[in-house]
């Protein structure tokens, strides 16, 4: 049998290999879903992610939380100042559109109020910059400090294993898990928490300001929130399903590529 015939014979097994790999991936996915739904699965609270934080980290987290809440309040306040500036310019345009001379008293009041609102706007902008810098930097610092301890604890736990345990692990899996898993935990305990707090406080502050400035209009606008919640939930469901299918497809392609490479190399060596 020639080398080309061996290659044709080996490549004829690609279809059966693809079927086997597909079944294996589906079986792995089903077992993963069953394990996730199991009642015996050990669950951890959100605050347990911070169990590797020390006293300094807790202080940094406290300041970062306050900064996140403060910047969440600053953003709606900017809309109030901007709205007041817009109102004064609309009042001024009323005189020009109707060819009415602008009274001197109105000019003085207009200049004083606009300058005051602009000053407020500058102060809020500077405060927003400082608070945003504090929020992002402090959350990233404490996240990096905690992830360093997590990696050290992970490595120490690996070193305590028996020598036979390492034979059951695939090459490169341990280093990948140390870097990849700890990076996921770092993302979950760093600046993303600050952004969540900021957006939540902005949401609440916007409600409070809306009901103070015009409760009737705010009450009317609240009627569309159930529709927005339904649309957001449906979008999250679709995105999560598409993400799972994409991950499964990528895994299938990687396994098939490895299988084809092994078959081709085996055929060439014959």
Secondary structure, DSSP 4 states (H G I P E B T S, - for coil): --HHHHHHHHHTTHHHHHHHHHHHHHHHHHHHHHHHH-TT-----GGGGGTT--HHHHHHHHHHHHHHHHHHHHHHHHHHHHHHHHHHHHHHHHHHHTT-PPPHHHHHHHHHHHHHHHHHHHHHHHHHHHHHHHHHHHHHHHHHHHHHHHHHHHHHHHHTS-HHHHHTSPTTHHHHHHHHHHHHHHHHTTHHHHHHHHHHHHHHHHHHHHHHHHHHHHHHHGGGHHHHHHHHHHHHHHHHHHHHHHHHHHHHHHHHHHHHHHHHHHHHH-
